[in-house]
Amino acid sequence: MIGRITGKLIEKQPPQLLVDINGIGYEVEAPMSTFYKLPATGNTVVLLTHLVVREDAHLLYGFSSHNERDLFRTLIKISGVGAKMALTILSGVSTEEFISYVQHGDIASLTRLPGVGKKTAERLIVEMRDKLGSLETLGDVTASLPADPETPEASPVEQAVKALISLGYKPTEASKMVRAAALEATETEEIIRLSLKSSLNRR
């Protein structure tokens, strides 16, 4: 099991990033909660990781804190919740918010996350309640460094749309969300953050 990596951040295009470790590039998928805290490309990044081994691929997931990784590991043990949905949940709400939703049986808030229907929300509440005690707030392990100017392969709007689609939003919905958020922000991560916030606030 690969539990932690330290290396140079080469690329970041939500939800994927590329980390160079001694000349080898590791592709890592991470929730937006981790992306918001990444340094600029070219800087050193430290990530807690979880390796998923499948017949057709070895997938590495990265997190900025023990709490995020612990929640991810707990979520993927729930029937019907895979790694993609777990990343979507972590991208849409903080660990503290998710715990609050489960403790209060807040099905409405959970179903506002893409891909989470009523039955899945009910299952999360029932199966997660007994597991919440194992989630401890241990803080972040990544340094929040000032971002340097960089030239992305695609525009921030295009990257944001792609990220939302990968999180489970439909292309038309993702485009609409991003267009609205882009009126208030110019950086990819901030556009995504505002888009997710707007989506979760809708009732």
Secondary structure, DSSP 8 states (H G I E B T S, - for coil): ---EEEEEEEEEETTEEEEEETTEEEEEE--HHHHTT---TTSEEEEEEEEEE-SS-EEEEEESBHHHHHHHHHHTTSTT--HHHHHHHHHHS-HHHHHHHHHTT-HHHHTTSTT--HHHHHHHHHHHGGGGGG-----B-S----------SS-HHHHHHHHHHHTT--HHHHHHHHHHHTTT--SHHHHHHHHHHHHHH--
